[in-house]
Amino acid sequence: MPAAPADATSDAADAAGPSGAEPSATEPRATGPSTTESPATEPSADRAARLRTAVRETVGGLPAAFWWLWTATLINRLGGFVVTFLSLYLTIDRGYSAAYAGLVAALFGLGGAIAALLGGVLADRVGRRPTLLGAQVLTALATVALGFADGQLVIATVVFLVGLSNNAARPAISAIVADVVPAADRVRAFSLNYWAVNIGFAASAAVAGLLAVHGYLLLFLADAATTLLCAGVVFARVPETRPAAVAPAGAGAGAAAPPVGLGRVFRDRRFMALVGLTFLLALVVQQGSTTLAVTMGRAGLSTTQYGLVVSVNGLLIVLLQIPVTRLLQGRDRGPLLLVAGLLTGWGFGLTTLAGSSALAYAGTVVIWTVGEIVQAPTCNGMVAELAPADARGRYQGVYSLAWSAASFLGPAVGGLLLEHPGHGTLWYVCAVLGMVAGGGYLVLGRRVDAARRLAA
């Protein structure tokens, strides 16, 4: 903990000596140079001590496997250009309609939804490491193929394959974090991992907007290269972390534990409530990489301006994720998630007032980013808490399904709302969904926290 500031009364007592009496005027006084630090140096020393303590409490005590996974994630996200700029690529570079761009983004989400379940099962049965490596290699190959794809049907098919391979890695990554990090440190670890994701996102969004001016193929190739580099780090440094199966009580010494099927996961009511509420909020968040780009383009803003506006999201997470997590640590999760839902929903809702001002769009991004900062590590920690050790891959896969299903439906629904009722309706719907999700989170969070206190 940070060192407490020195107490003024204790300083006075020290000056008075052991008896507490002030020295007499006739007593000799020390004449050499004083060894006491001047008041001007004390605050800076105290700040340095507090900073060292904060850094130690933030990044200290986590295992090496986590940090290698963190490094691999950062490398991968530094080149994560394609998903962010897919809608702009299809509508501006290729000249397709916003409805087609929404359909293609939906196919990406459909592939991700299938992969969420498949990746979770593979992470529990085959292992975290082979699942992660296979998904990353396939993602790199599919991304290169997308850069050379031509024709609506071919592009749509390859995007589906990119979504399938890309999202298969997520359950394995989250399961590794839950495997190697103690329960007390998991929210901090998920926060740090989310921080790495957004360091990469902030950098890639800003750089990709500039690179896209010279052609989108460069973005596809760079994305594939960083994905392969990420796979290389995992292969060299991240071990297999899948827990050994524990036999049930009363079973023989050689008996194996019965496998946890997906049916058991779907019957976990509290967990599925969390998944459902997250799905609602994810529908809103998906608009940031799909319909927001189209809306800004129609308002006359350039690809570079969109890249810079969206990079505000990653930049704020880089700056605020760690201090906000420290500030909110130990607080009840229900109220935190209520605030997260309201900020996310209304942050997107205010987009309807942004007009053609890039600064106004950036202001809305600031609001919903704060909601994202609170929601992501809080919910990930709750998933790890609710999941049995031998089913972490499946639980993380089903939780990832909420985001994948939203990336499937969100762009399609958002594109239709943007094309027909208009952008005002789309952003008002986002505000309503944020309020509904926030209210549900409040009730669920209180119940989960109450159950945890009873079990303690």
Backbone torsions as a table, in degrees:
resi	resn	phi	psi	omega
1	MET	NA	156.4	178.3
2	PRO	-62.1	143.6	180.0
3	ALA	-68.0	137.9	179.8
4	ALA	-73.6	146.9	178.0
5	PRO	-66.6	151.5	-178.8
6	ALA	-62.5	142.8	-178.3
7	ASP	-85.9	131.4	-175.5
8	ALA	-65.8	-34.8	-178.5
9	THR	-69.6	-34.8	178.8
10	SER	-69.4	-33.0	176.2
11	ASP	-62.8	-41.3	179.5
12	ALA	-65.0	-40.3	-179.9
13	ALA	-64.9	-39.6	178.4
14	ASP	-63.0	-39.0	180.0
15	ALA	-66.8	-29.0	-177.7
16	ALA	-78.6	-14.6	-178.6
17	GLY	91.8	177.6	-175.1
18	PRO	-59.3	-33.0	-176.6
19	SER	-81.2	-15.8	-179.7
20	GLY	89.2	-4.4	-179.1
21	ALA	-86.9	146.5	177.7
22	GLU	-71.0	146.7	-179.8
23	PRO	-65.2	144.0	-179.1
24	SER	-73.0	153.0	179.4
25	ALA	-66.3	-22.5	-178.5
26	THR	-88.1	-9.5	-178.8
27	GLU	-78.3	143.4	179.2
28	PRO	-66.6	145.7	179.1
29	ARG	-113.7	151.6	178.8
30	ALA	-63.4	138.7	-176.4
31	THR	-112.7	-15.1	-177.4
32	GLY	-71.6	-178.8	177.6
33	PRO	-65.0	138.8	-176.9
34	SER	-71.7	139.3	176.3
35	THR	-95.9	-2.6	179.7
36	THR	-80.0	134.8	179.4
37	GLU	-66.5	143.5	177.9
38	SER	-68.5	153.7	179.8
39	PRO	-57.8	-28.4	-177.4
40	ALA	-68.3	-28.2	-177.8
41	THR	-86.8	-19.8	-176.6
42	GLU	-64.0	-45.6	-179.7
43	PRO	-61.6	-39.9	-179.5
44	SER	-67.0	-38.3	177.0
45	ALA	-64.9	-38.8	179.4
46	ASP	-66.7	-40.4	178.1
47	ARG	-64.4	-40.8	179.0
48	ALA	-63.2	-40.4	179.2
49	ALA	-64.7	-40.9	179.3
50	ARG	-66.0	-39.3	179.2
51	LEU	-64.2	-43.1	178.3
52	ARG	-62.3	-40.6	178.9
53	THR	-64.7	-42.6	-179.6
54	ALA	-63.5	-42.8	178.9
55	VAL	-64.1	-42.6	179.9
56	ARG	-63.6	-41.7	-179.5
57	GLU	-71.0	-24.0	-178.0
58	THR	-83.9	-46.2	-172.9
59	VAL	-114.3	-7.7	-176.4
60	GLY	-79.2	155.2	171.7
61	GLY	80.5	2.8	179.7
62	LEU	-95.1	144.0	-173.2
63	PRO	-70.1	159.7	-178.4
64	ALA	-62.2	-36.0	-179.8
65	ALA	-60.0	-37.6	177.9
66	PHE	-63.0	-44.2	-176.1
67	TRP	-69.0	-32.3	174.7
68	TRP	-68.5	-38.5	175.8
69	LEU	-64.7	-39.5	177.1
70	TRP	-60.2	-44.2	179.1
71	THR	-63.5	-43.8	178.6
72	ALA	-62.1	-41.2	178.6
73	THR	-62.7	-43.2	178.9
74	LEU	-60.8	-45.5	179.6
75	ILE	-59.7	-45.3	-178.7
76	ASN	-61.9	-44.1	-176.5
77	ARG	-74.6	-24.5	175.6
78	LEU	-61.7	-24.3	177.9
79	GLY	-110.0	18.2	-177.1
80	GLY	-80.9	68.3	-174.0
81	PHE	-87.8	-37.0	-162.8
82	VAL	-67.5	-47.6	-176.2
83	VAL	-62.9	-42.0	-177.8
84	THR	-63.5	-38.9	-173.3
85	PHE	-105.8	13.6	-176.7
86	LEU	-63.8	-43.2	-178.9
87	SER	-64.3	-41.9	178.0
88	LEU	-66.5	-38.6	178.2
89	TYR	-59.9	-44.2	-176.5
90	LEU	-73.4	-39.0	-174.5
91	THR	-86.7	-37.0	-176.1
92	ILE	-94.6	-51.7	-176.3
93	ASP	-74.2	-42.3	-176.9
94	ARG	-96.6	-13.2	175.3
95	GLY	78.3	18.5	178.7
96	TYR	-83.1	164.5	-177.0
97	SER	-76.5	164.1	176.7
98	ALA	-64.3	-33.0	179.1
99	ALA	-65.6	-41.4	178.4
100	TYR	-66.4	-41.1	178.1
101	ALA	-60.5	-39.3	177.0
102	GLY	-65.9	-38.7	178.5
103	LEU	-64.7	-42.9	179.9
104	VAL	-65.2	-42.7	176.8
105	ALA	-62.2	-34.4	177.0
106	ALA	-66.0	-38.0	177.1
107	LEU	-66.1	-36.3	173.2
108	PHE	-58.5	-44.6	178.0
109	GLY	-65.6	-36.8	178.3
110	LEU	-63.0	-44.7	175.9
111	GLY	-60.0	-40.5	178.3
112	GLY	-65.4	-36.6	179.5
113	ALA	-64.9	-43.0	177.4
114	ILE	-64.3	-42.7	-178.2
115	ALA	-66.9	-30.0	-179.8
116	ALA	-59.4	-45.5	178.7
117	LEU	-72.9	-45.2	-178.9
118	LEU	-63.3	-45.1	179.8
119	GLY	-63.9	-37.4	178.0
120	GLY	-65.5	-43.4	178.9
121	VAL	-64.9	-43.9	179.9
122	LEU	-64.4	-38.3	179.8
123	ALA	-62.3	-34.5	178.8
124	ASP	-81.6	-34.6	-175.2
125	ARG	-90.9	-49.8	-175.8
126	VAL	-88.3	-37.2	-178.8
127	GLY	132.3	155.2	-178.6
128	ARG	-67.0	-46.2	-172.7
129	ARG	-64.9	-51.8	178.9
130	PRO	-64.1	-34.5	177.6
131	THR	-63.0	-45.1	-178.8
132	LEU	-65.7	-45.4	-179.0
133	LEU	-64.5	-45.6	179.8
134	GLY	-61.2	-42.1	-179.5
135	ALA	-64.1	-39.8	-177.4
136	GLN	-70.0	-40.8	178.5
137	VAL	-64.6	-43.9	178.8
138	LEU	-64.8	-36.5	178.0
139	THR	-62.9	-42.7	179.5
140	ALA	-61.5	-44.6	-179.5
141	LEU	-64.5	-42.7	-179.2
142	ALA	-67.8	-34.3	179.4
143	THR	-66.3	-41.5	176.1
144	VAL	-62.4	-43.2	179.6
145	ALA	-61.1	-37.2	179.9
146	LEU	-64.7	-36.1	179.3
147	GLY	-62.1	-28.0	-179.2
148	PHE	-103.4	-1.3	-176.9
149	ALA	-69.7	146.5	179.8
150	ASP	-141.0	143.1	-178.0
151	GLY	94.9	143.7	-174.5
152	GLN	-61.0	-44.2	-177.2
153	LEU	-67.3	-43.5	-179.5
154	VAL	-64.7	-45.8	179.6
155	ILE	-59.9	-45.3	-179.0
156	ALA	-61.6	-40.7	-179.6
157	THR	-65.2	-45.3	-178.2
158	VAL	-67.7	-37.5	176.8
159	VAL	-61.3	-40.2	175.7
160	PHE	-58.3	-43.4	179.7
161	LEU	-66.8	-37.1	176.1
162	VAL	-62.1	-45.0	178.0
163	GLY	-62.5	-39.1	-179.7
164	LEU	-63.2	-49.1	-176.5
165	SER	-75.5	-37.4	-177.4
166	ASN	-63.1	-45.5	-174.4
167	ASN	-80.5	-14.8	178.6
168	ALA	-63.8	-20.7	-179.3
169	ALA	-79.7	-24.0	-171.3
170	ARG	-62.1	-48.0	179.4
171	PRO	-60.2	-36.8	179.8
172	ALA	-66.0	-41.5	179.3
173	ILE	-62.3	-48.9	-179.4
174	SER	-64.7	-36.5	178.7
175	ALA	-66.7	-38.3	177.4
176	ILE	-61.7	-44.6	178.3
177	VAL	-59.2	-46.1	179.6
178	ALA	-66.1	-31.4	-179.8
179	ASP	-70.1	-44.0	-169.0
180	VAL	-95.9	-16.0	-176.5
181	VAL	-105.0	130.9	177.5
182	PRO	-60.4	154.3	-174.7
183	ALA	-55.7	-39.1	-176.5
184	ALA	-65.6	-21.3	-175.9
185	ASP	-108.2	4.9	-171.5
186	ARG	-69.5	-41.1	178.8
187	VAL	-60.7	-40.9	177.4
188	ARG	-63.2	-42.5	-179.6
189	ALA	-66.4	-44.0	178.2
190	PHE	-64.5	-35.0	177.0
191	SER	-64.6	-42.9	178.4
192	LEU	-65.3	-39.1	178.8
193	ASN	-66.2	-40.5	176.9
194	TYR	-65.0	-33.6	176.3
195	TRP	-62.0	-45.3	178.5
196	ALA	-61.2	-42.3	179.0
197	VAL	-55.8	-42.5	-173.4
198	ASN	-87.3	-20.9	167.5
199	ILE	-60.2	-48.1	178.2
200	GLY	-63.8	-41.3	-178.8
201	PHE	-64.0	-43.8	-179.2
202	ALA	-60.9	-44.0	-179.4
203	ALA	-69.5	-44.8	-175.4
204	SER	-68.4	-37.3	-179.4
205	ALA	-64.8	-42.0	-179.9
206	ALA	-69.2	-44.4	-177.7
207	VAL	-69.7	-40.3	-176.4
208	ALA	-63.6	-36.3	178.1
209	GLY	-60.5	-33.5	178.2
210	LEU	-78.9	-39.4	-179.3
211	LEU	-68.6	-32.4	-176.6
212	ALA	-62.3	-24.2	178.0
213	VAL	-61.5	-28.7	-178.0
214	HIS	-96.1	7.8	178.2
215	GLY	119.1	139.0	-175.6
216	TYR	-77.8	-20.7	-178.3
217	LEU	-58.8	-35.9	178.5
218	LEU	-60.2	-36.3	178.6
219	LEU	-65.2	-42.7	-179.8
220	PHE	-63.2	-43.8	-178.0
221	LEU	-68.4	-40.6	179.1
222	ALA	-66.1	-39.6	177.8
223	ASP	-60.2	-46.3	-179.9
224	ALA	-63.3	-39.9	-178.3
225	ALA	-64.6	-43.4	179.9
226	THR	-69.3	-31.7	176.5
227	THR	-64.7	-41.8	177.2
228	LEU	-66.4	-37.5	177.1
229	LEU	-64.4	-39.6	175.5
230	CYS	-59.7	-44.5	178.7
231	ALA	-61.9	-36.0	178.1
232	GLY	-64.1	-40.5	177.3
233	VAL	-64.5	-43.3	178.4
234	VAL	-61.3	-45.0	-179.0
235	PHE	-61.4	-39.8	-174.4
236	ALA	-82.4	-31.0	-166.5
237	ARG	-127.0	-19.9	-175.9
238	VAL	-98.3	118.2	-178.6
239	PRO	-81.8	170.9	171.4
240	GLU	-72.1	132.4	-175.1
241	THR	-121.2	3.7	-176.5
242	ARG	-59.6	126.0	-179.4
243	PRO	-65.3	148.9	175.4
244	ALA	-68.3	143.0	179.4
245	ALA	-65.1	137.9	179.5
246	VAL	-104.3	124.7	-179.6
247	ALA	-70.5	145.9	179.1
248	PRO	-65.9	158.0	-179.6
249	ALA	-59.6	135.5	178.3
250	GLY	88.9	-5.9	179.6
251	ALA	-81.6	160.9	179.9
252	GLY	-66.9	168.9	-175.8
253	ALA	-62.5	-34.8	-177.4
254	GLY	-95.4	6.5	-176.7
255	ALA	-73.2	142.7	177.9
256	ALA	-96.6	152.2	178.0
257	ALA	-70.7	142.1	176.9
258	PRO	-65.9	137.2	-178.6
259	PRO	-65.5	146.1	176.0
260	VAL	-89.2	114.8	-178.7
261	GLY	-86.6	169.1	177.7
262	LEU	-63.8	-28.1	178.9
263	GLY	-58.9	-39.5	178.3
264	ARG	-64.9	-37.4	178.7
265	VAL	-64.8	-46.4	-178.2
266	PHE	-69.3	-19.2	177.0
267	ARG	-87.2	-5.3	177.1
268	ASP	-78.2	100.6	-169.3
269	ARG	-65.2	-43.6	-178.9
270	ARG	-64.6	-41.6	179.6
271	PHE	-65.3	-43.5	-178.9
272	MET	-68.5	-29.7	173.1
273	ALA	-63.5	-41.4	176.5
274	LEU	-61.6	-42.7	178.9
275	VAL	-62.6	-44.5	-178.7
276	GLY	-63.6	-43.8	179.3
277	LEU	-66.6	-38.2	177.8
278	THR	-65.5	-35.1	176.6
279	PHE	-60.2	-43.5	179.2
280	LEU	-61.3	-45.4	-179.2
281	LEU	-69.8	-34.0	179.4
282	ALA	-66.9	-31.8	174.9
283	LEU	-57.2	-38.4	179.4
284	VAL	-70.4	-48.9	-175.1
285	VAL	-62.0	-32.6	-178.8
286	GLN	-61.1	-23.1	-179.4
287	GLN	-67.3	-19.3	-178.9
288	GLY	-66.2	-28.4	-179.4
289	SER	-108.6	6.0	-179.5
290	THR	-128.0	-83.7	-173.5
291	THR	-70.2	-25.8	176.3
292	LEU	-63.2	-41.0	178.3
293	ALA	-62.1	-43.5	179.9
294	VAL	-65.5	-43.3	179.8
295	THR	-60.0	-44.5	179.8
296	MET	-67.5	-37.3	177.1
297	GLY	-63.2	-41.7	179.0
298	ARG	-68.3	-25.7	178.0
299	ALA	-80.3	1.2	176.7
300	GLY	92.2	10.4	-179.7
301	LEU	-89.3	148.6	-172.9
302	SER	-85.5	169.5	175.7
303	THR	-59.4	-41.6	179.6
304	THR	-63.0	-41.6	179.0
305	GLN	-64.6	-41.0	176.2
306	TYR	-61.4	-44.7	179.4
307	GLY	-59.1	-42.3	179.9
308	LEU	-68.6	-40.0	178.8
309	VAL	-63.4	-46.6	-178.7
310	VAL	-68.1	-30.4	179.2
311	SER	-66.6	-17.6	174.5
312	VAL	-59.4	-37.0	178.3
313	ASN	-57.4	-52.9	-179.7
314	GLY	-66.3	-39.0	-178.9
315	LEU	-62.9	-44.0	179.8
316	LEU	-65.0	-39.1	178.3
317	ILE	-64.4	-39.9	177.3
318	VAL	-60.0	-42.0	-176.3
319	LEU	-79.3	-35.1	-168.5
320	LEU	-109.1	-19.5	-172.8
321	GLN	-56.1	-48.8	-176.0
322	ILE	-69.6	-50.8	179.3
323	PRO	-63.2	-36.5	178.8
324	VAL	-67.0	-41.2	177.9
325	THR	-60.9	-41.9	177.3
326	ARG	-63.4	-40.4	-178.4
327	LEU	-65.7	-37.3	-174.0
328	LEU	-94.6	-2.2	-176.5
329	GLN	-61.1	132.3	177.9
330	GLY	87.4	-4.7	-179.5
331	ARG	-84.5	158.1	178.7
332	ASP	-61.3	135.3	-172.4
333	ARG	-79.3	-25.5	179.8
334	GLY	-59.7	-56.0	177.9
335	PRO	-60.8	-36.3	178.7
336	LEU	-61.1	-44.9	-177.5
337	LEU	-73.3	-27.6	172.8
338	LEU	-61.0	-49.2	178.8
339	VAL	-61.3	-40.4	179.3
340	ALA	-60.6	-44.4	179.5
341	GLY	-63.5	-43.2	-179.2
342	LEU	-65.8	-44.1	-179.9
343	LEU	-64.9	-41.6	-179.7
344	THR	-65.3	-49.5	-178.2
345	GLY	-61.8	-50.3	-176.9
346	TRP	-76.6	-24.6	173.0
347	GLY	-60.7	-46.1	176.2
348	PHE	-71.3	-36.0	-180.0
349	GLY	-59.0	-35.6	-179.0
350	LEU	-71.6	-8.0	176.2
351	THR	-58.3	-29.0	-179.2
352	THR	-62.9	-18.8	-179.2
353	LEU	-98.7	-1.1	-171.8
354	ALA	-74.7	-24.1	178.7
355	GLY	62.0	-125.8	180.0
356	SER	-116.1	22.9	-178.5
357	SER	-96.5	116.5	177.2
358	ALA	-62.8	-34.4	179.2
359	LEU	-64.9	-39.3	178.2
360	ALA	-65.8	-41.6	176.0
361	TYR	-61.0	-41.1	178.0
362	ALA	-62.1	-36.4	177.5
363	GLY	-62.9	-40.0	177.6
364	THR	-66.5	-36.7	178.2
365	VAL	-62.0	-39.0	178.0
366	VAL	-57.5	-44.6	-175.9
367	ILE	-65.1	-51.5	-176.0
368	TRP	-74.3	-19.7	176.1
369	THR	-68.3	-38.8	177.5
370	VAL	-60.8	-40.6	175.7
371	GLY	-61.6	-39.8	178.8
372	GLU	-64.8	-39.5	-179.9
373	ILE	-60.0	-38.2	-179.5
374	VAL	-77.9	-41.8	-171.7
375	GLN	-71.0	-44.8	-168.4
376	ALA	-61.2	-58.0	-178.1
377	PRO	-69.0	-30.3	179.8
378	THR	-64.2	-46.0	180.0
379	CYS	-70.9	-38.5	178.2
380	ASN	-62.6	-40.7	176.4
381	GLY	-63.8	-36.7	178.7
382	MET	-67.0	-38.5	177.8
383	VAL	-62.2	-47.3	-179.8
384	ALA	-61.8	-32.8	179.0
385	GLU	-71.2	-38.3	-177.0
386	LEU	-79.6	-20.7	-173.5
387	ALA	-86.2	132.9	170.3
388	PRO	-64.7	151.6	-176.1
389	ALA	-58.3	-35.8	-176.4
390	ASP	-85.8	5.0	179.6
391	ALA	-132.5	22.3	-176.8
392	ARG	-63.4	-37.7	178.6
393	GLY	-62.0	-45.0	-179.4
394	ARG	-66.1	-43.7	179.4
395	TYR	-63.1	-44.5	178.6
396	GLN	-65.7	-33.7	177.7
397	GLY	-66.3	-43.7	179.3
398	VAL	-67.9	-37.2	176.3
399	TYR	-64.6	-41.0	176.2
400	SER	-63.9	-27.1	177.5
401	LEU	-59.1	-34.0	178.2
402	ALA	-58.7	-43.8	179.9
403	TRP	-73.1	-37.4	-179.6
404	SER	-68.5	-43.4	178.0
405	ALA	-63.4	-36.8	177.6
406	ALA	-67.8	-35.9	177.8
407	SER	-72.6	-18.0	174.2
408	PHE	-80.8	-49.8	-176.3
409	LEU	-85.6	-34.9	-174.2
410	GLY	-57.4	-51.2	-179.9
411	PRO	-64.5	-38.5	-179.3
412	ALA	-65.0	-49.1	179.6
413	VAL	-66.1	-42.9	179.2
414	GLY	-62.6	-40.7	178.3
415	GLY	-63.4	-40.4	178.5
416	LEU	-66.1	-43.6	178.5
417	LEU	-64.0	-34.3	-180.0
418	LEU	-71.5	-35.4	-176.9
419	GLU	-77.2	-35.8	-169.2
420	HIS	-108.4	-73.9	179.1
421	PRO	-63.4	-30.9	179.7
422	GLY	115.8	165.9	-173.4
423	HIS	-67.3	-27.0	178.5
424	GLY	-59.6	-46.1	179.6
425	THR	-61.7	-43.3	-179.8
426	LEU	-56.2	-48.2	-174.3
427	TRP	-75.2	-29.0	174.0
428	TYR	-67.7	-38.8	176.6
429	VAL	-61.7	-38.9	177.2
430	CYS	-59.4	-42.4	-179.9
431	ALA	-62.7	-42.7	-179.3
432	VAL	-65.4	-44.5	179.3
433	LEU	-61.5	-37.8	177.2
434	GLY	-62.8	-39.8	179.1
435	MET	-67.6	-41.4	179.5
436	VAL	-64.0	-46.0	179.9
437	ALA	-62.9	-42.7	179.8
438	GLY	-61.4	-43.1	178.0
439	GLY	-63.6	-41.7	177.4
440	GLY	-64.8	-41.2	176.6
441	TYR	-58.8	-39.6	-179.0
442	LEU	-59.4	-47.9	-179.1
443	VAL	-66.0	-47.3	-177.8
444	LEU	-65.0	-44.8	-178.9
445	GLY	-59.5	-40.8	178.8
446	ARG	-64.6	-38.2	-180.0
447	ARG	-69.6	-41.9	179.8
448	VAL	-66.3	-41.7	178.5
449	ASP	-64.5	-39.0	178.0
450	ALA	-64.6	-40.7	178.5
451	ALA	-65.1	-37.5	179.3
452	ARG	-66.1	-39.3	179.6
453	ARG	-67.3	-37.8	179.2
454	LEU	-67.0	-35.2	-178.7
455	ALA	-76.0	-20.3	-176.6
456	ALA	-71.8	NA	NA
